[in-house]
Each structure stands twice: as structure tokens, then as C-alpha cells.
Amino acid sequence: MNIKEWFKRYEYSSDDWKTIAGLIYDLSDNFQKSPDQLVTLIEEFTSSPLSKGFQCGSISPILSALGKDYPLVNNNTITTYDYMIKVILPGKRRKLKQKLKFYPKNRELILSLIDLLKAPGLDSIRNFDFFTYWFDKSRQSTKKKQKNLKQIDNETVEEIETPVEDIKIEEFLNNVKTRTDFNETYAFAIPRKINISSIINYCEREKWTLPRFQRYFDWNKEDVKELWESIFKNYYTGSLLLWETGGDPKFSTEAIKGVVTTNKDRNDALILDGQQRLTSIYFGVRAPQITIKGSQSFLFLYFNINSYFKGKENVIEIHTSRFSRQETIRRLIFPIYELENYSEWIQDLKDHLFSELQSNADISRENEREY
């Protein structure tokens, strides 16, 4: 960014910019030598008529780079601070301000908030800077998505049931190419890998919960379907950002959508980023009787085995019916809600395939005798 373009409305001349550079250098140099004199140094800087337009967002990055206990104060910081204060101390009027003369007071307020939170991982200025950047960008992204989906929010659509084709077992088996990579371990590509059963367990026992300031679950069925497509194809599905609480969350919390807690455990972490994905995983595995955005029926996810072996792009199907095990085996669609009973389902599938092949063989022999 050309800083001179940004300050164009102040009509600073080339000589003015040389003077401004000197003012910023003096402020930075003197601050590095005597950080305890910051209030006086800022007063000296802002007393110059050439300081117009230089606010916390312009100068605080320099101060933060020179002193680890001095925060960035920009739009991300101000928005996040204001939001958190409303949640933690409703009714209190504490706000950060952009004008540079308020930077020392802003710093005091931020340090006070950090001390109030006493949150592991958020106990330093540096971590708070990272958090405010992530939090504000995340909220902006949410608002943008909500705006784009406003029409969907206000409408429900009629479910169009995906047709389920009858499968000829012998033809299916003849077209299946032998795979050699079924022993690979499939897991989320995150620094600390975790399997789906653990995710379900942590969410159901409320070891992982949502802070109430989080947005609601707002994915529609296509979003959910796309995530499960990625999981089955072993694509990267993003990382989760958890705030470890040590059993003592500083915010009121709630379980992810659909969870009915039967064995509540100590809260270990708040879900800061990943609510939509975690809820979608839970939705697929547990198939709770809840509706999701844009749908007026309960939905169930299935993995189409026939489509997979035919090399089709899409292998996940969504139906409004919860089929019996016999029906899913006959149709060669694995119900994701049977994931915990995977071994049993596979054994029943094997029995079915063997029975079909045996039946076809008996029919062939009978035809031979008649011929």
C-alpha cells in the first residue's frame, strides 16, 4: 500500500513527509529507550500538526514490534474487544479508540481483559493479537456467508428424493477392480490427529463445547454432503481451533447442535473454529432428528459403494428415509449412521454377496440340466 495515497487528503508535501519520517523515528527510538515514557512521547508526537491521520492502526504496529507487552490496536482489535466485553461484562461501557492519544489507555484495557479471562493460550499480548485477527476475520466471513444465504434462510425447499437403483450383484462384482490400499489409515490432516469416534465422544460428553458467542450452525445439506465427500476421499478438511479450558471455561457454553448429553464430562476445550464441520460429522454419524438449513425433512447420509467402484465423482447420497440394514445392503449404500457398527454391516454384506452368488450358481446349474 502506498501510504502517501492513504494520506492524500491531508495534502502533505515532500518536505512534510521527511519531517513526518523524523517524527516517527524519534517516537520509535525514544520509546525503545524509555517505554515507561510512552504517554509523554505520544503527546509530543500528536502535538505536531503533521501527525494528523496517524492513529493507533498506523503507529501501534511499530510499538508492538519494539515491545512485546504493547498490543496492536486496529479495527480487528477494537471489534473483538468490544464484542468480548459485551459478552463477559454486559452493561459495561469499555471501548478501545482509534485516536493515537488513547493508545496507553487502550493498552490498559486490553491487559485488564487478558487478566480477567485468565485463559490458557490467551495469556499474552502476542497471543491476544493473533486471536483478535482470527476472530474478527472469522466473523466477517460469517456475515458475508449469511448475506449470500439470506434467501435460503427465509425459505425451505421441497426435498427431492434421490432415486436408489437396484443393483445386480454379479455384474457389480465383475466390474470391481481389486484395491490394495484398504489398510491405509485415514485421518484428518491436522497437527494432532483425531479419529471420528473420538470427535463424537468428545462432543457428546461435552468435553468439547461451543462458547455462546459463536454463531449458530448454518450449513445446508450440500455443505454437509461436500464435507463427507472430502472425508471419504481423504481430502484435507481443514484444522480445528480449540481453546483448552482446563475444565474451567470463562464463557457460558453449549453443546453442538443435535447432541443429547447423557454422560456429561469435564469441559476440556471450547470450539473456536470448526463448529460447522464438527456438527456435520455428528449429523452424519448420529443422524439426530433435527432439520438443517433449507430442508424441512430429517436427512440421512449414505456412501454409495457402487458409485465408488465405478469411479464416479460423487459417492455420498442424502435421503429422507432411514433405510433398514437389509435395504442398504441390497442397494449397496453404506449408511453413515452405521459407522460404529461397520464390522457387523460389512459381515452382513459379505453374507449377502455370497448368498447372491450361490443363488446365481444354483440357477445356472439348473438351467444347464434343463438344457
C-alpha positions, 0 to 999 in steps of 0.5 A, a space after each residue: 500500500 502506498 501510504 502517501 495515497 492513504 494520506 492524500 487528503 491531508 495534502 502533505 508535501 515532500 518536505 512534510 513527509 521527511 519531517 513526518 519520517 523524523 517524527 516517527 523515528 524519534 517516537 520509535 527510538 525514544 520509546 525503545 529507550 524509555 517505554 515507561 515514557 510512552 504517554 509523554 512521547 505520544 503527546 509530543 508526537 500528536 502535538 505536531 500538526 503533521 501527525 494528523 491521520 496517524 492513529 493507533 492502526 498506523 503507529 501501534 504496529 511499530 510499538 508492538 514490534 519494539 515491545 512485546 507487552 504493547 498490543 496492536 490496536 486496529 479495527 480487528 482489535 477494537 471489534 473483538 474487544 468490544 464484542 468480548 466485553 459485551 459478552 463477559 461484562 454486559 452493561 459495561 461501557 469499555 471501548 478501545 479508540 482509534 485516536 493515537 492519544 488513547 493508545 496507553 489507555 487502550 493498552 490498559 484495557 486490553 491487559 485488564 481483559 487478558 487478566 480477567 479471562 485468565 485463559 490458557 493460550 490467551 495469556 499474552 499480548 502476542 497471543 491476544 493479537 493473533 486471536 483478535 485477527 482470527 476472530 474478527 476475520 472469522 466473523 466477517 466471513 460469517 456475515 458475508 456467508 449469511 448475506 449470500 444465504 439470506 434467501 435460503 434462510 427465509 425459505 425451505 425447499 421441497 426435498 427431492 428424493 434421490 432415486 436408489 437403483 437396484 443393483 445386480 450383484 454379479 455384474 457389480 462384482 465383475 466390474 470391481 477392480 481389486 484395491 490394495 490400499 484398504 489398510 491405509 489409515 485415514 485421518 484428518 490432516 491436522 497437527 494432532 490427529 483425531 479419529 471420528 469416534 473420538 470427535 463424537 465422544 468428545 462432543 457428546 460428553 461435552 468435553 468439547 463445547 461451543 462458547 455462546 458467542 459463536 454463531 449458530 450452525 448454518 450449513 445446508 445439506 450440500 455443505 454437509 454432503 461436500 464435507 463427507 465427500 472430502 472425508 471419504 476421499 481423504 481430502 484435507 478438511 481443514 484444522 480445528 481451533 480449540 481453546 483448552 479450558 482446563 475444565 474451567 471455561 470463562 464463557 457460558 457454553 453449549 453443546 453442538 447442535 443435535 447432541 443429547 448429553 447423557 454422560 456429561 464430562 469435564 469441559 476440556 476445550 471450547 470450539 473456536 473454529 470448526 463448529 460447522 464441520 464438527 456438527 456435520 460429522 455428528 449429523 452424519 454419524 448420529 443422524 439426530 432428528 433435527 432439520 438443517 438449513 433449507 430442508 424441512 425433512 430429517 436427512 440421512 447420509 449414505 456412501 454409495 459403494 457402487 458409485 465408488 467402484 465405478 469411479 464416479 465423482 460423487 459417492 455420498 447420497 442424502 435421503 429422507 428415509 432411514 433405510 433398514 440394514 437389509 435395504 442398504 445392503 441390497 442397494 449397496 449404500 453404506 449408511 453413515 449412521 452405521 459407522 460404529 457398527 461397520 464390522 457387523 454391516 460389512 459381515 452382513 454384506 459379505 453374507 449377502 454377496 455370497 448368498 447372491 452368488 450361490 443363488 446365481 450358481 444354483 440357477 445356472 446349474 439348473 438351467 444347464 440340466 434343463 438344457 
